[in-house]
Amino acid sequence: MTVLLGFAAVAIDTSASRRDQQVLRNAADAAALAVALDCARAVPVNPDAVPAKVCPATAATASSATATQMVSDNAGTGTGTSVTTTLSGRKVSVTVSAEASRPIPIGPGTVSVTSTAEWTPATVGYAASYPLAISYCRYLQLPAAAPAHLAAEPNGLWLLPARQEITPTAWSANDSCNGPNGSGSLVLPSSAMTPTDAGAQCGSSSAQDRNVTGQSFQPVAFTARTCVASSQYGDVTSWPWGGYQIVVPVYDRVAGDQYHVWDYLGFRVMGTTADGGLWGFSTGKARTQATAVPSSVRLTT
């Protein structure tokens, strides 16, 4: 009987400790998410700015108070309760420790849990009328160009820039270049096709500093790619030389089928190639057709 009572005491104490741990876990999760959301909301949406990688000072200063309040709301603040908040880049870690409510003082006297959340700021997303992404190295090989008149005939016919192509045939090998923002040497797959938006026959959307899912851009028969019809590129503009403007995501990192969007290239499509590619000329970085993409937060541990 003594042995059985001993086991029962251990079981009761352990159960109480685990209950306390779950309560603290819920509180720590809520605190980490709240602080992460504050960080994301504190970042202004600016299409010309480099996406923020650290929590703005206003939210960072208030992070400890926010986490403590969330823990108090969800678990109370009993004797020995402590809340520690750590910010590292876009990650928020909240550690909560408290004395265990042990009916029989056998198990550990303190319960401690840590929750980590990651935030992504609101950013600018672009709707592309062609589900295509290109590497940063390829982007460097497509300098911005614009139609012009002959100097001798300022009011004469427009002369189009030299033909540029975005085709799988031109991308038979990996591209190598120096990465943006001093990120070192890159060796990237040359192109990717991204999934089309729900309900769209051809277009796709993405956002700077986020990932898009892609698959290798392979040559296809002209009739096999639904997006090669010029009517799919978008609205015809009043440009006297015709064509269609599309927005192409430019990626600088690849992990599996995830392509990290660095920025966007504007491309004036003048026609298609037999392998399902496009030809025309680059118009430089794209700063049009943009909409704000909400911030997001998620628990990681």
Phi, psi and omega in degrees: 000321179298316179297316180298318178297324177296314178298320180297320179296317179297317180297317180296316182293318179296319179298317179295320179296319180291326176296316178299319180298319180293320178298315179292325178298314179299319180293318180294320176301312181298319181293315180296318179294320181296315180294317179299319180295320177299319179298314182296318182289338182281351182269121179290150177274115182220112184295341181262359183263151173289128182307136183297140180242358176227155180293129178303152187302322183299315180286324180296320181297324183270001188296318182295318179294320179297313181297317180298318180295319180294321178294318179297319181293328187257340183223354184078174179230083179280186180297132177082006180285132177225146180232123179241127181245130179234130177249127179220105184063236178261015180254142178237123177243131178236122177250127180240128177235142179205157176291137180287141177273080187269116175297326179231111188291079179243313183284192182297145183279342183232139175249133182222134177224156177228132176239141180234132177236154179236138181243152174232130184287159170300140183218185183257126179252152181236138174268121180259137181273004176218125186282072186227141172229146180235159181284159177299323179296320177293323178303319180295336182271000180241075183294149180297139180218162180212147176298155181208164174266157169297142180301325181283343181227075185298339179249016183275203182292151174286138173255122180283153176296169176302143183298132173241145182235142168241090184225154177292333180298322181284355185240052183282349180222168177292153175262145176234139179193174173276130185290165179289155175057034177067032184275008175089186184287138180242142167230108189237149167302151191279334183199164179209147171259134182254156181296148177281154178295155177301127179083357180258140179283329186222326190285162176214158181237154177202175181220145179301140178068019172236172182261146169243149177274132183223165173224156185304137179275102184257149175300142179221162173295146185307317184285349185276343182254117184292340185272002182277346178293131185300334181293347181272350187284338182136192182281139176292135179263180180271011178302135183292342181263002175076200180086181183225140178269128174237161179246125185244120175297141177247120183254149181237358176214149179225132174225103184066238177259017179257122183248119184278123184278118178274309179196198185227147177247133171273137181223128178268107183280125177252344179180183181239160178255164185295339181266011178093007178272189183233152171226152183165228177205150180285144176247014178089192181299139181270126177229037180227174177058032186256148173226153180285133177257126184300156175290165180216150175225152179206149174281137177251326175215000000 
